[in-house]
Amino acid sequence: MSRIAVMGSAFNPPSLGHKDVVEQALTQCDQVWLVPAFRHAWGKNMAPYEYRCQMVKLFTQDLADPRVSMHAIEHKIATDKPVYSFDLLEALQAQLQPEDQLFLVIGPDNAAAFDKFYRADDIRHRWQLLVVKERISVRSTKIRAALQHHKPVSAMTTQGVATFLATHPMYGEATS
């Protein structure tokens, strides 16, 4: 039996805040699956999916923990509507053994608003919520703002992601 933490996020881009969430999830689960959002449920504007997937791959390489992996599945299950957490968990559960357990990783902001999630009661009934704390206040929005102001981001993300961002301008930063 595996206990698998599912961490869906825009990863726009991955941050040290995401890294801290992964570390918290690993204290309670055997694996952490990072799932980049194909189309955000609340219409958030994001960098291209392919770039965000590349950054998550680099992020997982930088973490260097075989228990952490990326699962780029949302583009396969997306229709004309966003992929909701329920849809994602259902698709992932179909790939597992019956005894494996999925945990939906959410932060305190989503925990407070969880009743607004699509099929929130069904999620609670079929899977477990793993509510993590925000211990490191490094969010993707901070990284994007720094890039727009030509500030370094290496202290806010992993080295591989910082290098990728330096060579792939996508957040409004000027190119030379």
Secondary structure as UniProt FT lines:
FT   STRAND          3..9
FT   HELIX           16..26
FT   TURN            27..28
FT   STRAND          31..36
FT   TURN            41..42
FT   HELIX           49..63
FT   TURN            66..67
FT   STRAND          68..70
FT   HELIX           74..77
FT   HELIX           85..93
FT   TURN            94..95
FT   TURN            98..99
FT   STRAND          101..106
FT   HELIX           108..112
FT   HELIX           114..116
FT   TURN            118..119
FT   HELIX           120..126
FT   STRAND          128..131
FT   HELIX           140..148
FT   TURN            149..150
FT   TURN            154..156
FT   HELIX           159..167
//
